[in-house]
């Protein structure tokens, strides 16, 4: 019912597998999987992949890829896990990574009530988030176009999510 009103609806689900997460995965056209570049999170990706195969006839949203977030480039283990994530084709990792910037997040609490995106995420963090958003929009556009062309007659029977860069 919201398709004619919104181009993109982002739903932030809990990190664990739950009825809420499963419900949204069955109702959405597409999803992305954020992860930290560490052992526990990368194990979670495999659990998530297996979960999606348990009841395939119910259908799940198409995965647009894995987004590495809270990344600390100074940590060798995180660089190693990111490299592994990038080399695993099933992950379809986004090239952009979102750095860990807790100092900026803590500082944003002390700003006035009228906070902006640029005030909260200046510099490297803001550039990383904008780069990721550009990649996300491009993948979403491509996946929507692919889904529309795969529909009978090459035309989708219902509008798919569309996004405009900017």
RAMO-V397944 format. One record per backbone hydrogen bond with DSSP energy under -1.0 kcal/mol. CO is the residue of the C=O (numbers start at 1). NH is the residue of the N-H. If there is no record, write none. Layout:
co:CO nh:NH
co:CO nh:NH
This chain:
co:2 nh:5
co:2 nh:6
co:18 nh:22
co:19 nh:23
co:20 nh:24
co:21 nh:25
co:22 nh:26
co:23 nh:27
co:24 nh:28
co:25 nh:61
co:29 nh:62
co:31 nh:64
co:33 nh:67
co:35 nh:69
co:36 nh:38
co:38 nh:42
co:39 nh:43
co:40 nh:44
co:41 nh:45
co:42 nh:46
co:43 nh:47
co:44 nh:48
co:45 nh:49
co:46 nh:50
co:47 nh:51
co:48 nh:52
co:50 nh:53
co:51 nh:54
co:55 nh:58
co:56 nh:59
co:62 nh:31
co:65 nh:33
co:66 nh:94
co:67 nh:35
co:68 nh:98
co:71 nh:100
co:72 nh:75
co:75 nh:79
co:76 nh:80
co:77 nh:81
co:78 nh:82
co:79 nh:83
co:80 nh:84
co:81 nh:85
co:82 nh:86
co:83 nh:87
co:88 nh:91
co:91 nh:66
co:98 nh:71
co:101 nh:105
co:102 nh:106
co:103 nh:107
co:104 nh:108
co:107 nh:110
co:108 nh:111
co:113 nh:115
co:116 nh:120
co:117 nh:121
co:123 nh:127
co:124 nh:128
co:125 nh:129
co:126 nh:130
co:127 nh:131
co:128 nh:132
co:129 nh:133
co:130 nh:134
co:131 nh:135
co:132 nh:136
co:133 nh:137
co:134 nh:138
co:135 nh:139
co:136 nh:140
co:137 nh:141
co:138 nh:142
co:139 nh:143
co:140 nh:144
co:141 nh:145
co:142 nh:146
co:143 nh:147
co:144 nh:148
co:145 nh:149
co:146 nh:150
co:151 nh:154
